[in-house]
Amino acid sequence: MSIEMTRRHLLKQISLGCGTVVLSPLVGQLSAQAAGKRAFPQRFVFVVKSSGLTPGHIVPDNFMDDYIVQKKSYIAGEGYTSGVQMKDNDKFIKRSLKDAVLNDSMKSLEPFKDRLTILQGLSGNMVTGGHMSGYGAMSCMKDLMAETIDHKMARLFPSVFSHLGLSTVTATMGARFANSVCYPGISAASNTKALPFHGSPTQAYRSLFGSVASGKNRKQFEAQGNLFDYLGEDVKALRRTLKGSEKVKLDHHLEAIEALQKQRQGILSMSEQIKRGKPELSDKYTNMTIEDRLDAHCEIAAGALISGLTNVVTIRTDGLGSQYTKLGFVNGQVHGIGHGKVPEGAQSVDHARGLIRGFQLDNVAKIAAKLAKIPEGDGSMLDNTTIVYFSDVGDKHHASNREWPFIVLGNMGGKLKLPGHYVQYPHKGNRGHHTIASWWLTLLHAAGKPQDGFGMKDNNVDAESQRGPLKELLA
């Protein structure tokens, strides 16, 4: 029997004998590859910042005369509007980034310019404006919890950890921070179920890579498994004594425990692959600064993708109360900066916001660089990864949501034709305008799950333009 036939026979036996859904995505991928088919999962990293993303601040420097009006203003009660303002645009614009001079905050993305899209002109007035839009940024539902685009993609491209949430913002700081699981209020599985995020890089590391770690981290991973086994049996015994609604409530706990047990089974079966992606622990995993936590979370995100532990990661970069001390700011919280307060150590509000944005995009570039080094098919893992950087609210602090910019790195394995371009849709009030829902529909369409609508409609935007994807961006 040839080596290839042996592989196919082995995979067939694995498929028939696998009793858990945890391994099915991996088995399916390996089976397709053994049959000579290209079968690489699409991967997504949603990087969500706070306090808005100013459209004018991501326009390439040598494009500014065409798209920007220089205008400094501060409106009391609305926050700092920025020193740059976009010109009203009534046309669809697609312009190559080949000779573009990227904004200083985007310089780290220069090596990926051919994979990069600056997407402008979309609005999001169907959801709440102001300080943040909560779940609305990724669900397009106003003031309601609903399934968000990151969870939809996790269902389409499942893995051991269907969705991995990592947040620098957590309600449990100080001594309790080491064991925190938080709910930053941006991602949801349904209208009743918010998605949990790891607030602690150390805890995330142990959950994901503890099976191949050594010393304390390995012991904690094993102890956690024993605890899950114990709790599962305990809950099942208690369940037999309950009836009605109390039994239903307990079933939710049992479901969560069983899901964690399945994750552990998947992790233990993937030791060699996990070793390939496991990052090295350093002091930043236990440091309390937001800069160190974000850096560590981005390492974990890349490692989890490389290991195959997940295909979808959402990273919450900061919150209104976050303070970037390692960037040199003194007494400079994100909220205060948004309201026009220049922190000590910065030249202006725009300078401070640029340094924060630059630091976040530096970490996006680090994720991309790591994935670009991992061979996959005729290219690298980065070829099948799409990173979307945006804010949880639209165009500024106290956002109007009339504009909602995105920085996108990747093309969904060739399903999107936007990389390497500055793309701007007509602004609201002009023919051909679209909302952010159309962007999320574009990702779903490219993923092979087209649908007509997403979330709520904006009654002040043509209904037909809110149906289906942004066709100009599809390959």
C-alpha positions in Angstrom: 0.0 0.0 0.0 1.4 3.4 -1.0 2.1 6.2 1.6 -0.8 8.2 0.1 -3.2 5.2 0.3 -2.1 4.6 3.9 -2.9 8.2 4.8 -6.3 8.0 3.3 -7.0 4.7 5.0 -5.9 6.2 8.3 -8.0 9.3 7.9 -11.0 7.2 7.0 -10.6 5.2 10.2 -10.2 8.3 12.3 -13.4 9.8 10.7 -15.4 6.7 11.5 -14.1 6.3 15.0 -14.1 9.9 16.1 -16.8 10.2 18.8 -16.6 13.9 19.4 -17.3 17.0 17.2 -14.2 18.7 18.5 -11.9 17.0 16.0 -14.3 17.1 13.1 -13.0 20.3 11.6 -9.4 19.1 11.7 -10.4 15.6 10.4 -12.3 17.2 7.6 -9.4 19.4 6.6 -6.9 16.5 6.7 -9.2 14.2 4.7 -9.7 16.8 2.0 -5.9 17.4 1.8 -5.3 13.6 1.6 -7.7 13.5 -1.3 -5.6 16.1 -3.1 -8.0 19.0 -2.5 -7.1 22.5 -1.2 -8.9 22.8 2.1 -7.6 25.6 4.3 -9.9 27.3 6.7 -10.5 31.0 6.5 -9.3 32.8 9.6 -10.5 36.1 11.0 -9.0 38.5 13.6 -11.4 41.4 14.6 -9.4 44.1 16.4 -11.8 46.5 18.1 -10.6 49.9 19.5 -12.6 52.4 21.5 -13.2 56.1 21.1 -13.8 56.1 17.3 -11.5 55.8 14.3 -11.2 59.2 12.6 -11.6 58.8 8.8 -9.1 61.6 8.0 -6.4 60.0 10.1 -6.1 56.9 7.9 -6.1 58.6 4.5 -2.6 58.2 2.9 -0.6 61.5 3.3 -0.3 62.0 -0.5 -4.1 61.5 -1.0 -5.1 64.1 1.6 -5.5 67.1 -0.8 -8.1 65.0 -2.7 -10.2 63.8 0.2 -9.6 66.0 3.2 -10.6 69.5 4.4 -8.2 70.9 7.0 -10.4 72.0 9.9 -9.8 72.1 13.6 -12.8 72.2 15.9 -14.0 71.2 19.3 -17.7 70.9 20.1 -18.6 71.0 23.8 -20.4 67.9 24.9 -19.5 66.0 21.7 -15.8 65.6 22.2 -12.8 66.4 20.1 -13.8 66.1 16.4 -10.2 65.9 15.1 -7.9 68.3 13.2 -8.9 66.7 9.9 -12.3 66.4 8.2 -13.3 64.4 5.1 -14.7 66.2 2.1 -18.2 65.2 1.1 -17.9 62.5 -1.5 -20.6 61.5 -4.0 -18.6 58.9 -6.0 -17.2 55.4 -5.6 -13.5 55.7 -5.3 -11.0 52.8 -5.7 -7.4 53.9 -5.8 -4.2 51.9 -5.7 -2.0 52.0 -2.6 1.1 51.0 -4.5 2.6 54.5 -4.3 0.6 55.7 -1.3 2.4 57.3 1.6 0.7 55.7 4.6 -0.1 57.8 7.7 2.6 57.6 10.4 0.3 55.5 12.6 0.1 52.9 9.8 3.8 52.7 8.9 4.1 49.2 10.4 1.6 48.0 7.7 3.9 49.1 4.9 5.2 45.5 4.2 1.6 44.4 3.8 0.5 47.2 1.5 -0.5 44.8 -1.3 -2.8 43.0 1.2 -4.2 46.2 2.7 -7.5 48.0 2.2 -8.5 51.3 3.7 -12.3 51.2 3.6 -14.2 54.5 4.0 -17.6 56.1 3.5 -19.8 53.5 5.2 -22.3 54.7 7.8 -23.8 53.0 10.9 -26.7 55.2 12.0 -28.9 52.1 12.7 -27.1 51.6 16.0 -26.3 53.8 19.0 -23.7 56.6 18.6 -21.9 58.4 21.4 -19.2 56.7 23.4 -19.8 53.2 22.1 -22.2 51.1 20.1 -21.8 47.9 22.1 -22.8 44.8 20.3 -24.2 47.0 17.5 -20.8 47.5 15.9 -20.7 43.8 14.8 -24.5 43.0 14.9 -26.0 46.2 13.4 -28.7 46.0 16.1 -29.5 49.0 18.2 -29.4 48.7 22.0 -29.9 44.9 21.7 -27.7 41.9 22.2 -27.7 39.9 19.0 -25.4 37.5 17.2 -22.3 39.4 16.0 -20.3 38.8 12.8 -17.3 37.3 14.7 -19.6 34.5 16.1 -21.2 34.0 12.7 -17.7 33.4 11.2 -16.8 31.1 14.1 -19.8 28.9 13.2 -18.8 28.8 9.6 -15.2 27.9 10.3 -15.2 25.9 13.5 -12.3 24.7 15.5 -11.5 23.6 19.1 -12.1 27.1 20.4 -14.9 28.3 18.1 -14.3 31.9 19.1 -11.4 33.3 21.1 -12.0 36.6 22.9 -9.1 38.5 24.3 -9.6 41.8 26.1 -7.3 44.4 27.8 -10.5 45.8 29.4 -11.8 43.8 32.4 -13.9 44.6 35.4 -11.7 42.4 37.6 -8.4 44.3 38.0 -5.8 44.2 40.7 -5.2 40.9 42.6 -8.2 39.2 40.9 -7.0 40.1 37.4 -5.0 36.8 37.0 -8.2 34.7 36.9 -10.5 37.1 35.1 -13.0 36.2 32.4 -14.9 39.3 31.2 -17.7 40.3 28.9 -16.7 43.6 27.2 -20.1 43.8 25.5 -19.0 43.7 21.9 -19.5 40.0 20.8 -22.5 37.7 21.3 -23.7 34.3 20.2 -27.4 35.2 20.4 -29.8 37.7 21.9 -29.3 36.0 25.3 -25.7 34.9 25.2 -22.7 37.3 25.3 -19.3 35.8 24.4 -16.7 35.6 27.1 -13.2 37.1 26.8 -10.0 36.4 28.5 -8.9 39.4 30.5 -5.7 37.8 31.7 -3.0 36.9 29.1 -1.6 34.3 31.6 -5.0 32.6 32.0 -5.5 32.6 28.2 -2.0 31.1 27.8 -2.8 28.3 30.3 -6.1 27.5 28.7 -4.7 27.4 25.2 -1.2 26.1 25.6 -1.0 24.6 29.0 -1.1 21.1 27.7 2.4 21.5 26.1 3.7 23.9 28.7 6.0 22.9 31.6 6.1 23.5 35.3 3.3 25.5 36.9 1.4 26.1 33.7 1.2 22.4 32.9 0.1 21.5 36.4 -2.6 24.2 36.4 -3.9 22.8 33.0 -4.1 19.3 34.5 -5.7 20.6 37.7 -8.3 22.4 35.6 -9.1 19.3 33.8 -9.6 17.3 37.0 -11.9 20.1 38.2 -14.0 20.0 35.1 -14.4 16.2 35.4 -15.4 16.6 39.1 -17.9 19.4 38.4 -19.4 17.5 35.5 -20.2 14.4 37.6 -21.4 16.6 40.5 -23.8 18.6 38.2 -25.2 15.4 36.6 -25.9 14.0 40.1 -27.6 17.2 41.2 -29.6 17.3 37.9 -31.4 14.1 38.8 -32.9 15.7 41.9 -34.3 18.8 40.1 -37.4 19.6 38.0 -38.7 22.3 35.8 -37.0 25.7 35.4 -34.2 24.9 37.9 -33.3 21.8 35.9 -33.1 24.0 32.7 -30.8 26.5 34.5 -28.5 23.7 35.6 -28.5 22.3 32.0 -26.8 25.5 30.9 -24.0 25.0 33.4 -23.6 21.4 32.4 -23.5 22.4 28.7 -20.7 24.9 29.5 -18.7 22.3 31.4 -19.1 19.7 28.7 -18.0 22.3 26.1 -14.9 22.9 28.1 -14.2 19.2 28.4 -14.5 18.8 24.6 -12.1 21.7 24.2 -9.6 19.9 26.4 -10.0 16.7 24.4 -9.2 18.6 21.2 -6.3 20.3 22.8 -4.8 17.1 24.0 -5.1 15.5 20.6 -3.1 18.4 18.9 0.0 18.5 21.0 2.5 18.7 18.1 0.6 21.4 16.3 0.1 23.4 19.5 3.9 23.3 20.1 4.4 24.9 16.7 2.3 28.0 17.7 2.9 28.3 21.4 4.4 31.7 22.3 7.1 32.1 24.9 6.0 33.4 28.3 7.6 36.7 29.3 7.1 39.4 31.9 4.5 41.1 29.8 2.0 38.3 30.4 1.8 39.3 34.1 2.4 43.1 33.8 -0.6 45.3 34.4 0.0 48.0 31.7 -2.4 48.0 28.8 0.5 48.0 26.4 1.9 44.8 27.8 -1.5 43.1 27.9 -2.3 44.0 24.3 1.1 42.8 23.2 0.7 39.5 25.0 -2.9 39.0 23.7 -1.7 39.5 20.1 1.0 36.9 20.6 -1.6 34.5 22.0 -3.9 35.3 19.0 -1.2 34.5 16.5 -0.2 31.3 18.4 -3.8 30.1 18.6 -4.3 30.6 14.9 -1.0 28.9 14.0 -1.8 26.0 16.3 -5.3 25.5 14.8 -6.9 26.0 18.1 -9.2 28.6 16.7 -10.1 30.3 13.4 -11.7 33.4 14.8 -10.2 35.8 17.3 -11.7 39.1 18.6 -9.3 41.4 20.4 -10.6 44.3 22.5 -7.7 46.7 22.5 -8.8 49.3 25.1 -11.6 51.1 26.7 -12.5 54.7 27.7 -10.7 54.3 31.0 -7.5 52.9 29.5 -4.3 54.8 30.1 -1.2 54.3 27.9 1.6 55.0 30.4 4.3 53.2 28.4 3.6 55.4 25.4 4.7 58.3 27.6 1.4 59.7 28.6 0.8 61.0 32.1 -2.8 61.4 33.4 -4.1 60.7 29.9 -7.1 58.3 29.8 -8.7 57.5 26.4 -11.9 59.2 27.5 -10.2 62.5 28.5 -8.2 62.5 25.3 -11.5 62.1 23.4 -12.8 65.2 25.1 -9.9 67.3 24.1 -7.6 66.9 27.0 -4.0 66.7 25.9 -2.1 64.3 28.1 1.3 65.2 29.4 3.8 63.6 27.1 1.8 64.3 23.9 2.0 67.3 21.6 -1.8 67.4 20.9 -4.9 65.3 21.0 -4.4 64.2 17.5 -0.8 63.3 18.3 -1.9 61.2 21.3 -4.6 59.4 19.3 -2.1 58.7 16.6 0.4 57.2 19.0 -2.4 54.9 20.4 -3.6 53.9 17.0 0.0 53.3 15.8 0.7 51.1 18.8 -2.4 49.0 18.1 -1.6 48.7 14.4 2.0 47.7 15.2 0.5 44.7 17.0 -1.7 44.0 14.0 1.4 43.9 11.9 3.1 41.5 14.4 0.2 39.1 14.0 0.4 39.3 10.2 4.2 38.8 10.2 3.9 35.7 12.3 1.3 34.2 10.0 3.3 35.1 6.9 6.1 32.9 8.1 3.9 29.7 8.3 3.7 27.8 5.0 0.3 26.8 3.9 -0.3 25.3 0.4 1.5 27.4 -2.2 1.7 30.4 0.2 1.4 31.1 3.9 -1.3 31.2 6.6 -1.7 34.9 6.0 -3.2 34.2 2.6 -6.2 32.6 4.3 -6.4 35.2 7.2 -8.4 38.4 7.2 -7.7 41.0 9.9 -10.3 43.8 10.4 -9.3 46.8 12.5 -12.1 49.2 13.5 -13.8 51.0 16.4 -16.7 50.0 18.5 -18.2 53.3 17.5 -17.8 55.2 14.2 -15.9 58.3 13.2 -14.8 60.0 16.5 -15.2 60.2 20.2 -19.0 60.8 20.8 -19.4 59.5 17.2 -22.2 60.5 14.9 -21.7 57.1 13.1 -22.2 58.9 9.7 -18.9 57.4 8.8 -17.4 54.2 10.1 -13.9 53.4 8.7 -12.2 50.0 8.5 -8.6 48.9 7.9 -8.6 45.5 6.4 -5.6 43.2 5.9 -6.3 40.1 3.7 -8.6 38.9 1.0 -10.3 35.7 2.4 -8.2 33.4 0.2 -8.9 35.4 -3.0 -12.6 35.8 -2.4 -12.2 39.6 -2.1 -10.6 41.8 -4.7 -10.1 44.8 -2.5 -6.5 44.4 -1.2 -4.0 47.0 -2.2 -6.5 49.8 -2.5 -8.0 52.9 -0.9 -11.8 52.4 -1.2 -14.3 55.1 -0.5 -18.0 54.8 -1.0 -20.2 57.9 -1.5 -21.1 59.5 1.8 -24.5 59.3 3.3 -27.1 61.3 1.4 -25.5 60.4 -2.0 -26.5 57.7 -4.5 -24.6 54.5 -4.0 -24.0 55.0 -0.3 -24.0 51.8 1.9 -23.9 51.0 5.6 -21.6 48.9 7.7 -24.1 46.0 7.4 -23.2 45.7 3.7 -19.5 45.2 4.7 -20.4 42.4 7.1 -22.7 40.9 4.4 -19.7 41.0 2.0 -17.7 38.8 4.4 -20.6 36.4 4.7 -21.0 36.3 0.9 -17.3 35.6 0.4 -17.6 32.8 3.0 -20.2 31.1 1.0 -23.2 32.0 3.2 -24.9 34.9 1.4 -27.9 36.6 2.9 -29.9 39.7 2.0 -29.8 41.7 5.2 -27.9 42.0 8.4 -29.2 43.6 11.6 -31.4 46.7 11.5 -32.0 49.0 8.5 -31.2 52.7 8.4 -34.5 54.3 7.4 -32.6 57.2 5.9 -30.6 55.1 3.5 -32.1 53.6 0.3 -33.4 50.1 1.2 -32.0 48.4 -1.9 -28.5 49.6 -1.1 -28.8 47.7 2.2 -29.5 44.4 0.6 -26.6 42.0 -0.1 -22.9 42.6 -0.2 -20.6 45.4 -1.5 -20.4 43.9 -5.0 -17.4 46.0 -6.0 -15.3 44.2 -3.4 -16.1 40.6 -4.4 -13.7 38.7 -6.7 
